């Protein structure tokens, strides 16, 4: 799915160092498909031992329905390198996570799976933590996020990851889309092709 601009209310989980085992517990790692992983998102925080919902958890509140942006504390996605973490978030409808920093492996996995990690400056982040449900606009093309107060900030993103998100493809999809250009290059450089195949 192409990521261009989203305007959405936010869900706030104001906790630092949320690791991937909290995002999606290890018992869900047996899954080989993304389908159904949404129910495991923050499973141990969202549910009581008897399987009933904890009404005070942010994702369980009526105001969270339809939210596409999660605002979390510092160092989001630390811990193990499970791809299931961004899968669980996207299966719950999240398109972006805003934090002051992300664990590198989580950030890479998120970008490869259509989830945009947005690094916010401290003041804007504090404002978002204090205003759950605030409507935020994220424009990937301009790499900006706009808050309800009118404050905007720019966020960094790798240029290749940005292009893939804007086109709605993963790395393999991007390479496959270059098939004609690759074939043209090989026709123009037959000696290089023959050398590689020898």
C-alpha positions in Angstrom: 0.0 0.0 0.0 1.4 3.4 -1.0 2.3 5.7 1.8 1.8 9.3 0.8 0.0 11.4 3.5 -2.0 10.3 6.5 -4.2 12.3 8.8 -5.2 10.4 11.9 -5.8 10.6 15.6 -3.1 9.2 17.8 -2.9 6.5 20.4 -0.4 7.2 23.2 1.6 4.6 25.1 3.9 6.8 27.2 6.4 4.2 28.1 10.1 4.3 27.3 12.1 1.2 26.1 9.1 -0.7 24.8 10.8 -3.9 23.5 9.7 -6.2 20.8 8.6 -8.9 23.3 6.1 -6.4 24.7 5.0 -5.4 21.2 4.4 -9.1 20.3 5.2 -11.8 22.8 7.6 -14.6 21.8 4.8 -17.2 21.7 3.4 -15.6 18.6 6.7 -16.1 16.7 5.6 -19.5 15.4 3.3 -17.7 12.9 4.5 -17.7 9.4 1.9 -15.3 8.1 1.0 -11.8 9.1 -2.6 -12.6 9.4 -4.0 -12.8 12.9 -0.9 -11.3 14.5 -2.9 -8.2 15.4 -4.5 -9.9 18.3 -1.1 -10.5 19.8 -0.1 -6.8 19.7 0.8 -5.8 23.3 -1.0 -9.0 24.3 0.3 -9.1 27.9 -0.6 -5.4 28.4 -4.0 -5.5 26.7 -5.5 -8.6 28.3 -6.0 -10.0 31.8 -4.9 -13.6 32.5 -8.5 -14.8 31.8 -8.5 -13.3 28.3 -10.7 -10.3 29.1 -9.6 -6.8 28.0 -8.0 -4.4 30.4 -10.2 -1.3 30.0 -7.6 1.2 31.0 -5.1 0.1 28.3 -4.9 2.8 25.5 -5.6 0.4 22.7 -8.7 -1.0 24.4 -10.5 2.4 24.7 -13.1 3.4 22.2 -11.2 6.5 21.3 -8.4 4.3 19.8 -10.6 2.8 17.1 -9.4 3.7 13.7 -6.2 5.3 14.8 -3.3 4.9 12.4 -0.6 6.7 14.5 1.0 5.3 17.7 2.9 7.7 19.9 5.3 5.9 22.2 8.2 6.7 24.6 11.9 6.8 23.8 13.8 3.9 22.3 10.8 2.1 20.8 11.3 -1.4 19.5 14.4 -2.4 21.4 15.2 -6.0 22.1 15.1 -8.9 19.7 15.0 -8.5 15.9 11.6 -10.1 15.2 9.8 -8.9 12.1 6.5 -9.9 13.8 6.6 -6.6 15.7 5.9 -4.3 12.7 3.6 -7.0 11.4 1.5 -6.9 14.5 1.3 -3.1 14.4 0.3 -2.9 10.8 -2.3 -5.7 11.3 -3.9 -3.3 13.9 -4.1 -0.5 11.3 -1.1 1.5 12.4 0.8 3.2 9.5 3.3 5.2 11.6 4.9 5.2 15.1 6.2 8.5 16.6 9.0 8.4 19.1 12.2 10.3 19.9 14.2 7.3 18.9 13.9 3.7 17.6 16.1 0.6 17.9 17.9 0.2 14.6 16.8 -3.3 13.8 13.1 -2.5 14.5 13.4 0.7 12.4 14.7 -1.3 9.5 12.1 -4.0 9.8 9.3 -1.4 10.1 10.4 0.4 6.9 10.6 -2.9 5.0 7.0 -3.7 6.1 5.2 -0.4 5.3 5.4 1.0 8.8 6.8 4.5 9.1 9.0 5.3 12.2 8.9 9.0 12.8 11.6 10.6 15.0 10.2 13.7 16.7 12.0 16.4 18.5 11.6 16.4 22.2 9.2 19.4 22.4 6.8 18.0 19.8 7.0 14.6 21.3 6.2 15.9 24.8 3.2 17.7 23.3 1.9 14.5 21.7 2.4 12.5 24.8 0.2 15.0 26.7 -2.6 15.0 24.1 -3.8 11.5 23.3 -6.2 11.5 20.4 -4.6 14.5 18.8 -5.0 14.6 15.0 -1.6 14.5 13.3 -0.8 14.8 9.6 2.2 13.0 8.3 3.4 13.8 4.8 6.1 11.4 3.7 6.9 13.2 0.5 8.0 16.4 2.4 9.1 14.4 5.5 7.0 16.5 7.8 4.5 16.0 10.6 2.0 18.6 11.6 0.4 18.8 15.0 -3.1 20.2 15.9 -1.4 23.4 17.3 0.1 24.1 13.9 3.6 23.1 14.9 5.4 21.1 12.3 8.6 19.2 12.3 10.7 17.4 9.8 11.8 13.8 10.3 14.7 11.9 8.7 14.3 8.8 6.5 16.6 6.8 4.3 16.0 7.9 0.7 15.6 4.3 -0.7 13.1 3.3 2.1 11.2 6.5 1.4 10.9 5.7 -2.3 9.8 2.2 -1.6 7.1 3.4 0.8 5.9 6.1 -1.6 5.6 3.5 -4.4 4.0 0.9 -2.1 6.7 -1.8 -2.8 9.2 -3.7 -0.7 12.9 -4.1 -1.7 12.1 -7.1 -4.0 9.2 -5.3 -5.6 11.4 -2.3 -6.3 14.1 -4.5 -8.0 11.5 -6.4 -10.0 10.1 -3.1 -11.3 13.6 -2.3 -12.7 13.6 -5.4 -14.9 13.4 -3.5 -18.2 16.2 -1.2 -17.2 18.4 -4.1 -16.1 17.7 -5.9 -19.4 18.6 -2.8 -21.4 21.8 -2.4 -19.4 22.8 -6.0 -20.1 22.0 -5.6 -23.8 24.3 -2.6 -23.9 27.1 -4.4 -22.0 27.1 -8.0 -23.4 30.8 -8.5 -22.6 30.1 -7.9 -18.9 27.2 -10.3 -18.9 29.3 -13.0 -20.6 32.2 -12.5 -18.2 29.9 -13.0 -15.2 28.4 -16.2 -16.6 31.7 -17.7 -17.5 
